């Protein structure tokens, strides 16, 4: 299954430069990298990134990602993918800009 990570411009730049990251401040504080499924990522963007520009949407395959990936309950008891390891650039399938439109972020039409 394809899972998604949202990064701000500085977090994206750090991932590209360093090859891996411990994530955003919330990831560091919680001790794991927060991911979302295709069904969850829009709500994640609205809840945690409302009004933010210069976001990147990263896609990863949950079957091939490096590290300890666990599906754990979060919002409303839904299972969310959490990575207990650094997020690696080399594991990424693709990254696309996530522009801010008039009514929120505009997601790619070809999301898996």
N, CA, C and O atoms as a GROMACS GRO file, in nm:
protein
  448
    1UNK      N    1   0.084  -0.118   0.000
    1UNK     CA    2   0.000   0.000   0.000
    1UNK      C    3   0.089   0.124   0.000
    1UNK      O    4   0.192   0.127   0.066
    2UNK      N    5   0.049   0.225  -0.074
    2UNK     CA    6   0.120   0.351  -0.076
    2UNK      C    7   0.074   0.433   0.044
    2UNK      O    8  -0.046   0.448   0.068
    3UNK      N    9   0.171   0.487   0.120
    3UNK     CA   10   0.142   0.575   0.232
    3UNK      C   11   0.210   0.709   0.205
    3UNK      O   12   0.304   0.718   0.126
    4UNK      N   13   0.161   0.813   0.273
    4UNK     CA   14   0.202   0.948   0.238
    4UNK      C   15   0.254   1.025   0.359
    4UNK      O   16   0.209   1.007   0.472
    5UNK      N   17   0.352   1.112   0.331
    5UNK     CA   18   0.411   1.200   0.431
    5UNK      C   19   0.409   1.342   0.376
    5UNK      O   20   0.445   1.365   0.261
    6UNK      N   21   0.366   1.436   0.459
    6UNK     CA   22   0.370   1.578   0.422
    6UNK      C   23   0.490   1.643   0.489
    6UNK      O   24   0.513   1.625   0.609
    7UNK      N   25   0.566   1.719   0.412
    7UNK     CA   26   0.681   1.790   0.466
    7UNK      C   27   0.676   1.936   0.425
    7UNK      O   28   0.633   1.970   0.315
    8UNK      N   29   0.721   2.023   0.516
    8UNK     CA   30   0.738   2.164   0.485
    8UNK      C   31   0.866   2.180   0.403
    8UNK      O   32   0.948   2.089   0.397
    9UNK      N   33   0.883   2.296   0.341
    9UNK     CA   34   0.996   2.319   0.250
    9UNK      C   35   1.131   2.293   0.319
    9UNK      O   36   1.219   2.231   0.259
   10UNK      N   37   1.148   2.341   0.442
   10UNK     CA   38   1.277   2.321   0.509
   10UNK      C   39   1.300   2.174   0.546
   10UNK      O   40   1.413   2.126   0.542
   11UNK      N   41   1.193   2.103   0.581
   11UNK     CA   42   1.203   1.961   0.613
   11UNK      C   43   1.236   1.881   0.487
   11UNK      O   44   1.315   1.786   0.492
   12UNK      N   45   1.176   1.918   0.375
   12UNK     CA   46   1.202   1.854   0.246
   12UNK      C   47   1.348   1.878   0.205
   12UNK      O   48   1.415   1.785   0.159
   13UNK      N   49   1.395   2.001   0.220
   13UNK     CA   50   1.533   2.033   0.186
   13UNK      C   51   1.630   1.951   0.270
   13UNK      O   52   1.731   1.903   0.219
   14UNK      N   53   1.601   1.936   0.398
   14UNK     CA   54   1.688   1.858   0.487
   14UNK      C   55   1.690   1.711   0.444
   14UNK      O   56   1.796   1.648   0.445
   15UNK      N   57   1.576   1.657   0.407
   15UNK     CA   58   1.570   1.518   0.362
   15UNK      C   59   1.653   1.499   0.235
   15UNK      O   60   1.726   1.401   0.223
   16UNK      N   61   1.642   1.592   0.143
   16UNK     CA   62   1.719   1.582   0.018
   16UNK      C   63   1.870   1.592   0.045
   16UNK      O   64   1.948   1.517  -0.012
   17UNK      N   65   1.909   1.683   0.131
   17UNK     CA   66   2.050   1.707   0.160
   17UNK      C   67   2.113   1.595   0.241
   17UNK      O   68   2.222   1.549   0.211
   18UNK      N   69   2.041   1.552   0.345
   18UNK     CA   70   2.098   1.456   0.440
   18UNK      C   71   2.066   1.310   0.404
   18UNK      O   72   2.132   1.219   0.455
   19UNK      N   73   1.967   1.288   0.318
   19UNK     CA   74   1.931   1.152   0.280
   19UNK      C   75   1.835   1.085   0.375
   19UNK      O   76   1.777   0.981   0.343
   20UNK      N   77   1.818   1.143   0.494
   20UNK     CA   78   1.719   1.093   0.589
   20UNK      C   79   1.689   1.203   0.690
   20UNK      O   80   1.764   1.300   0.703
   21UNK      N   81   1.578   1.185   0.762
   21UNK     CA   82   1.537   1.284   0.861
   21UNK      C   83   1.458   1.216   0.971
   21UNK      O   84   1.398   1.110   0.952
   22UNK      N   85   1.458   1.279   1.087
   22UNK     CA   86   1.373   1.232   1.197
   22UNK      C   87   1.237   1.300   1.189
   22UNK      O   88   1.152   1.280   1.276
   23UNK      N   89   1.216   1.380   1.085
   23UNK     CA   90   1.085   1.435   1.056
   23UNK      C   91   1.062   1.575   1.108
   23UNK      O   92   1.155   1.648   1.144
   24UNK      N   93   0.935   1.610   1.111
   24UNK     CA   94   0.890   1.741   1.159
   24UNK      C   95   0.897   1.744   1.311
   24UNK      O   96   0.914   1.640   1.375
   25UNK      N   97   0.884   1.862   1.370
   25UNK     CA   98   0.888   1.870   1.517
   25UNK      C   99   0.790   1.775   1.586
   25UNK      O  100   0.824   1.718   1.690
   26UNK      N  101   0.670   1.755   1.532
   26UNK     CA  102   0.574   1.664   1.594
   26UNK      C  103   0.624   1.519   1.587
   26UNK      O  104   0.601   1.441   1.679
   27UNK      N  105   0.693   1.484   1.478
   27UNK     CA  106   0.749   1.349   1.466
   27UNK      C  107   0.857   1.327   1.572
   27UNK      O  108   0.860   1.224   1.639
   28UNK      N  109   0.945   1.425   1.586
   28UNK     CA  110   1.052   1.417   1.684
   28UNK      C  111   0.994   1.406   1.825
   28UNK      O  112   1.039   1.324   1.905
   29UNK      N  113   0.893   1.489   1.855
   29UNK     CA  114   0.831   1.488   1.988
   29UNK      C  115   0.763   1.354   2.017
   29UNK      O  116   0.770   1.305   2.130
   30UNK      N  117   0.696   1.296   1.917
   30UNK     CA  118   0.623   1.171   1.937
   30UNK      C  119   0.711   1.048   1.928
   30UNK      O  120   0.673   0.940   1.974
   31UNK      N  121   0.830   1.062   1.868
   31UNK     CA  122   0.924   0.950   1.859
   31UNK      C  123   0.903   0.860   1.739
   31UNK      O  124   0.956   0.749   1.735
   32UNK      N  125   0.826   0.906   1.641
   32UNK     CA  126   0.805   0.830   1.518
   32UNK      C  127   0.761   0.924   1.406
   32UNK      O  128   0.716   1.036   1.431
   33UNK      N  129   0.775   0.877   1.282
   33UNK     CA  130   0.734   0.952   1.164
   33UNK      C  131   0.586   0.924   1.139
   33UNK      O  132   0.546   0.809   1.125
   34UNK      N  133   0.506   1.030   1.133
   34UNK     CA  134   0.363   1.017   1.105
   34UNK      C  135   0.340   1.004   0.955
   34UNK      O  136   0.385   1.088   0.877
   35UNK      N  137   0.271   0.900   0.914
   35UNK     CA  138   0.226   0.881   0.776
   35UNK      C  139   0.074   0.880   0.773
   35UNK      O  140   0.009   0.870   0.877
   36UNK      N  141   0.019   0.890   0.654
   36UNK     CA  142  -0.125   0.877   0.633
   36UNK      C  143  -0.149   0.792   0.509
   36UNK      O  144  -0.065   0.786   0.420
   37UNK      N  145  -0.264   0.727   0.505
   37UNK     CA  146  -0.306   0.656   0.384
   37UNK      C  147  -0.367   0.757   0.288
   37UNK      O  148  -0.385   0.874   0.322
   38UNK      N  149  -0.398   0.713   0.167
   38UNK     CA  150  -0.462   0.800   0.069
   38UNK      C  151  -0.595   0.853   0.123
   38UNK      O  152  -0.633   0.966   0.095
   39UNK      N  153  -0.665   0.770   0.200
   39UNK     CA  154  -0.794   0.811   0.255
   39UNK      C  155  -0.778   0.910   0.371
   39UNK      O  156  -0.872   0.984   0.401
   40UNK      N  157  -0.663   0.913   0.436
   40UNK     CA  158  -0.641   0.996   0.554
   40UNK      C  159  -0.566   1.125   0.527
   40UNK      O  160  -0.578   1.220   0.605
   41UNK      N  161  -0.490   1.130   0.420
   41UNK     CA  162  -0.394   1.240   0.401
   41UNK      C  163  -0.459   1.376   0.383
   41UNK      O  164  -0.403   1.477   0.424
   42UNK      N  165  -0.576   1.382   0.322
   42UNK     CA  166  -0.642   1.512   0.304
   42UNK      C  167  -0.683   1.570   0.440
   42UNK      O  168  -0.666   1.689   0.465
   43UNK      N  169  -0.736   1.486   0.527
   43UNK     CA  170  -0.774   1.530   0.661
   43UNK      C  171  -0.649   1.572   0.740
   43UNK      O  172  -0.652   1.669   0.815
   44UNK      N  173  -0.541   1.498   0.723
   44UNK     CA  174  -0.415   1.533   0.789
   44UNK      C  175  -0.370   1.672   0.744
   44UNK      O  176  -0.329   1.754   0.827
   45UNK      N  177  -0.377   1.699   0.614
   45UNK     CA  178  -0.337   1.830   0.562
   45UNK      C  179  -0.425   1.940   0.620
   45UNK      O  180  -0.375   2.046   0.658
   46UNK      N  181  -0.554   1.917   0.626
   46UNK     CA  182  -0.648   2.016   0.680
   46UNK      C  183  -0.624   2.040   0.829
   46UNK      O  184  -0.625   2.154   0.875
   47UNK      N  185  -0.603   1.933   0.902
   47UNK     CA  186  -0.590   1.943   1.048
   47UNK      C  187  -0.455   2.001   1.091
   47UNK      O  188  -0.450   2.083   1.183
   48UNK      N  189  -0.348   1.959   1.026
   48UNK     CA  190  -0.213   1.996   1.073
   48UNK      C  191  -0.139   2.096   0.986
   48UNK      O  192  -0.038   2.151   1.029
   49UNK      N  193  -0.188   2.121   0.864
   49UNK     CA  194  -0.114   2.209   0.772
   49UNK      C  195  -0.205   2.314   0.706
   49UNK      O  196  -0.171   2.365   0.599
   50UNK      N  197  -0.316   2.346   0.768
   50UNK     CA  198  -0.412   2.441   0.710
   50UNK      C  199  -0.344   2.574   0.678
   50UNK      O  200  -0.278   2.633   0.764
   51UNK      N  201  -0.360   2.620   0.556
   51UNK     CA  202  -0.307   2.748   0.515
   51UNK      C  203  -0.158   2.752   0.486
   51UNK      O  204  -0.105   2.856   0.450
   52UNK      N  205  -0.089   2.639   0.503
   52UNK     CA  206   0.056   2.637   0.480
   52UNK      C  207   0.087   2.617   0.332
   52UNK      O  208   0.029   2.532   0.264
   53UNK      N  209   0.180   2.697   0.284
   53UNK     CA  210   0.226   2.686   0.146
   53UNK      C  211   0.358   2.610   0.143
   53UNK      O  212   0.418   2.582   0.246
   54UNK      N  213   0.402   2.577   0.023
   54UNK     CA  214   0.531   2.512   0.000
   54UNK      C  215   0.542   2.375   0.066
   54UNK      O  216   0.649   2.337   0.115
   55UNK      N  217   0.433   2.300   0.068
   55UNK     CA  218   0.437   2.163   0.119
   55UNK      C  219   0.475   2.067   0.008
   55UNK      O  220   0.449   2.093  -0.110
   56UNK      N  221   0.536   1.957   0.048
   56UNK     CA  222   0.564   1.847  -0.044
   56UNK      C  223   0.488   1.724   0.004
   56UNK      O  224   0.481   1.696   0.123
   57UNK      N  225   0.433   1.651  -0.090
   57UNK     CA  226   0.365   1.525  -0.064
   57UNK      C  227   0.457   1.412  -0.110
   57UNK      O  228   0.491   1.404  -0.227
   58UNK      N  229   0.497   1.327  -0.016
   58UNK     CA  230   0.589   1.217  -0.045
   58UNK      C  231   0.513   1.086  -0.038
   58UNK      O  232   0.429   1.065   0.049
   59UNK      N  233   0.544   0.996  -0.131
   59UNK     CA  234   0.481   0.865  -0.136
   59UNK      C  235   0.584   0.756  -0.106
   59UNK      O  236   0.696   0.758  -0.157
   60UNK      N  237   0.544   0.662  -0.022
   60UNK     CA  238   0.627   0.548   0.018
   60UNK      C  239   0.544   0.422   0.009
   60UNK      O  240   0.422   0.427   0.022
   61UNK      N  241   0.610   0.309  -0.014
   61UNK     CA  242   0.544   0.179  -0.016
   61UNK      C  243   0.560   0.116   0.122
   61UNK      O  244   0.673   0.097   0.169
   62UNK      N  245   0.450   0.084   0.187
   62UNK     CA  246   0.460   0.032   0.323
   62UNK      C  247   0.528  -0.105   0.328
   62UNK      O  248   0.574  -0.147   0.434
   63UNK      N  249   0.534  -0.174   0.215
   63UNK     CA  250   0.595  -0.307   0.212
   63UNK      C  251   0.747  -0.303   0.198
   63UNK      O  252   0.815  -0.400   0.230
   64UNK      N  253   0.800  -0.189   0.151
   64UNK     CA  254   0.944  -0.184   0.124
   64UNK      C  255   1.017  -0.074   0.202
   64UNK      O  256   1.138  -0.059   0.188
   65UNK      N  257   0.945   0.002   0.282
   65UNK     CA  258   1.008   0.108   0.359
   65UNK      C  259   1.106   0.048   0.460
   65UNK      O  260   1.080  -0.058   0.517
   66UNK      N  261   1.217   0.118   0.482
   66UNK     CA  262   1.319   0.072   0.576
   66UNK      C  263   1.281   0.114   0.718
   66UNK      O  264   1.256   0.232   0.743
   67UNK      N  265   1.278   0.018   0.810
   67UNK     CA  266   1.251   0.050   0.949
   67UNK      C  267   1.126  -0.019   1.000
   67UNK      O  268   1.061  -0.095   0.929
   68UNK      N  269   1.095   0.010   1.124
   68UNK     CA  270   0.984  -0.052   1.196
   68UNK      C  271   0.856   0.029   1.171
   68UNK      O  272   0.834   0.132   1.235
   69UNK      N  273   0.773  -0.017   1.078
   69UNK     CA  274   0.647   0.050   1.046
   69UNK      C  275   0.535  -0.021   1.122
   69UNK      O  276   0.516  -0.142   1.108
   70UNK      N  277   0.463   0.055   1.202
   70UNK     CA  278   0.352  -0.001   1.280
   70UNK      C  279   0.223   0.072   1.246
   70UNK      O  280   0.222   0.193   1.224
   71UNK      N  281   0.113  -0.004   1.241
   71UNK     CA  282  -0.019   0.054   1.220
   71UNK      C  283  -0.083   0.068   1.357
   71UNK      O  284  -0.114  -0.031   1.424
   72UNK      N  285  -0.103   0.195   1.399
   72UNK     CA  286  -0.151   0.221   1.534
   72UNK      C  287  -0.273   0.312   1.532
   72UNK      O  288  -0.287   0.396   1.443
   73UNK      N  289  -0.362   0.294   1.631
   73UNK     CA  290  -0.483   0.377   1.636
   73UNK      C  291  -0.450   0.523   1.663
   73UNK      O  292  -0.361   0.556   1.741
   74UNK      N  293  -0.524   0.611   1.596
   74UNK     CA  294  -0.508   0.755   1.615
   74UNK      C  295  -0.646   0.817   1.607
   74UNK      O  296  -0.737   0.773   1.676
   75UNK      N  297  -0.663   0.920   1.523
   75UNK     CA  298  -0.790   0.992   1.513
   75UNK      C  299  -0.909   0.897   1.502
   75UNK      O  300  -0.918   0.820   1.406
   76UNK      N  301  -0.998   0.904   1.597
   76UNK     CA  302  -1.120   0.825   1.592
   76UNK      C  303  -1.097   0.675   1.592
   76UNK      O  304  -1.185   0.599   1.554
   77UNK      N  305  -0.980   0.632   1.636
   77UNK     CA  306  -0.950   0.489   1.640
   77UNK      C  307  -0.900   0.432   1.509
   77UNK      O  308  -0.869   0.313   1.501
   78UNK      N  309  -0.892   0.516   1.404
   78UNK     CA  310  -0.842   0.468   1.274
   78UNK      C  311  -0.694   0.432   1.287
   78UNK      O  312  -0.620   0.495   1.363
   79UNK      N  313  -0.652   0.331   1.213
   79UNK     CA  314  -0.512   0.290   1.215
   79UNK      C  315  -0.432   0.378   1.120
   79UNK      O  316  -0.466   0.394   1.002
   80UNK      N  317  -0.323   0.433   1.173
   80UNK     CA  318  -0.233   0.517   1.095
   80UNK      C  319  -0.096   0.451   1.093
   80UNK      O  320  -0.055   0.390   1.192
   81UNK      N  321  -0.023   0.463   0.981
   81UNK     CA  322   0.113   0.410   0.975
   81UNK      C  323   0.212   0.503   1.045
   81UNK      O  324   0.219   0.622   1.016
   82UNK      N  325   0.288   0.445   1.136
   82UNK     CA  326   0.392   0.520   1.210
   82UNK      C  327   0.524   0.449   1.191
   82UNK      O  328   0.535   0.328   1.213
   83UNK      N  329   0.626   0.523   1.150
   83UNK     CA  330   0.759   0.467   1.125
   83UNK      C  331   0.851   0.499   1.242
   83UNK      O  332   0.880   0.615   1.270
   84UNK      N  333   0.896   0.394   1.309
   84UNK     CA  334   0.989   0.408   1.421
   84UNK      C  335   1.132   0.393   1.370
   84UNK      O  336   1.205   0.302   1.410
   85UNK      N  337   1.170   0.484   1.283
   85UNK     CA  338   1.303   0.488   1.222
   85UNK      C  339   1.312   0.618   1.145
   85UNK      O  340   1.209   0.682   1.120
   86UNK      N  341   1.431   0.660   1.107
   86UNK     CA  342   1.441   0.780   1.024
   86UNK      C  343   1.371   0.760   0.889
   86UNK      O  344   1.365   0.649   0.836
   87UNK      N  345   1.319   0.868   0.836
   87UNK     CA  346   1.258   0.869   0.704
   87UNK      C  347   1.371   0.881   0.603
   87UNK      O  348   1.450   0.975   0.608
   88UNK      N  349   1.378   0.785   0.511
   88UNK     CA  350   1.489   0.781   0.415
   88UNK      C  351   1.445   0.828   0.277
   88UNK      O  352   1.342   0.786   0.225
   89UNK      N  353   1.526   0.916   0.219
   89UNK     CA  354   1.502   0.964   0.083
   89UNK      C  355   1.504   0.847  -0.016
   89UNK      O  356   1.423   0.841  -0.108
   90UNK      N  357   1.596   0.754   0.003
   90UNK     CA  358   1.613   0.642  -0.090
   90UNK      C  359   1.490   0.551  -0.096
   90UNK      O  360   1.470   0.482  -0.197
   91UNK      N  361   1.409   0.549   0.008
   91UNK     CA  362   1.289   0.464   0.010
   91UNK      C  363   1.170   0.527  -0.061
   91UNK      O  364   1.072   0.459  -0.090
   92UNK      N  365   1.177   0.656  -0.088
   92UNK     CA  366   1.065   0.730  -0.144
   92UNK      C  367   1.033   0.685  -0.287
   92UNK      O  368   1.124   0.660  -0.366
   93UNK      N  369   0.906   0.675  -0.318
   93UNK     CA  370   0.862   0.642  -0.454
   93UNK      C  371   0.858   0.769  -0.539
   93UNK      O  372   0.912   0.773  -0.650
   94UNK      N  373   0.795   0.871  -0.486
   94UNK     CA  374   0.790   1.001  -0.554
   94UNK      C  375   0.760   1.112  -0.455
   94UNK      O  376   0.716   1.087  -0.342
   95UNK      N  377   0.786   1.236  -0.499
   95UNK     CA  378   0.752   1.356  -0.423
   95UNK      C  379   0.693   1.457  -0.519
   95UNK      O  380   0.744   1.477  -0.630
   96UNK      N  381   0.585   1.521  -0.476
   96UNK     CA  382   0.519   1.621  -0.559
   96UNK      C  383   0.482   1.741  -0.474
   96UNK      O  384   0.447   1.726  -0.356
   97UNK      N  385   0.489   1.861  -0.533
   97UNK     CA  386   0.444   1.979  -0.460
   97UNK      C  387   0.295   1.966  -0.427
   97UNK      O  388   0.218   1.908  -0.504
   98UNK      N  389   0.256   2.021  -0.313
   98UNK     CA  390   0.116   2.021  -0.272
   98UNK      C  391   0.072   2.167  -0.261
   98UNK      O  392   0.078   2.226  -0.153
   99UNK      N  393   0.028   2.224  -0.373
   99UNK     CA  394  -0.007   2.366  -0.373
   99UNK      C  395  -0.131   2.395  -0.289
   99UNK      O  396  -0.216   2.309  -0.267
  100UNK      N  397  -0.138   2.517  -0.243
  100UNK     CA  398  -0.252   2.564  -0.165
  100UNK      C  399  -0.347   2.634  -0.260
  100UNK      O  400  -0.312   2.734  -0.323
  101UNK      N  401  -0.468   2.582  -0.270
  101UNK     CA  402  -0.570   2.643  -0.355
  101UNK      C  403  -0.667   2.727  -0.272
  101UNK      O  404  -0.647   2.746  -0.152
  102UNK      N  405  -0.770   2.775  -0.337
  102UNK     CA  406  -0.868   2.862  -0.270
  102UNK      C  407  -0.942   2.790  -0.157
  102UNK      O  408  -0.982   2.853  -0.060
  103UNK      N  409  -0.959   2.658  -0.170
  103UNK     CA  410  -1.034   2.584  -0.067
  103UNK      C  411  -0.950   2.475  -0.002
  103UNK      O  412  -1.003   2.372   0.040
  104UNK      N  413  -0.821   2.498   0.006
  104UNK     CA  414  -0.732   2.400   0.071
  104UNK      C  415  -0.627   2.349  -0.025
  104UNK      O  416  -0.613   2.399  -0.136
  105UNK      N  417  -0.553   2.248   0.020
  105UNK     CA  418  -0.446   2.194  -0.061
  105UNK      C  419  -0.501   2.115  -0.179
  105UNK      O  420  -0.605   2.050  -0.169
  106UNK      N  421  -0.428   2.122  -0.291
  106UNK     CA  422  -0.470   2.056  -0.414
  106UNK      C  423  -0.384   1.932  -0.432
  106UNK      O  424  -0.264   1.940  -0.460
  107UNK      N  425  -0.449   1.817  -0.416
  107UNK     CA  426  -0.378   1.690  -0.426
  107UNK      C  427  -0.369   1.642  -0.569
  107UNK      O  428  -0.457   1.673  -0.650
  108UNK      N  429  -0.265   1.566  -0.603
  108UNK     CA  430  -0.250   1.515  -0.739
  108UNK      C  431  -0.366   1.421  -0.777
  108UNK      O  432  -0.417   1.346  -0.693
  109UNK      N  433  -0.406   1.428  -0.901
  109UNK     CA  434  -0.514   1.342  -0.950
  109UNK      C  435  -0.474   1.195  -0.952
  109UNK      O  436  -0.559   1.106  -0.942
  110UNK      N  437  -0.344   1.169  -0.966
  110UNK     CA  438  -0.297   1.032  -0.985
  110UNK      C  439  -0.249   0.966  -0.855
  110UNK      O  440  -0.167   0.874  -0.859
  111UNK      N  441  -0.298   1.013  -0.742
  111UNK     CA  442  -0.258   0.948  -0.615
  111UNK      C  443  -0.310   0.806  -0.613
  111UNK      O  444  -0.423   0.779  -0.653
  112UNK      N  445  -0.223   0.715  -0.565
  112UNK     CA  446  -0.263   0.575  -0.557
  112UNK      C  447  -0.366   0.556  -0.447
  112UNK      O  448  -0.412   0.445  -0.424
   0.00000   0.00000   0.00000
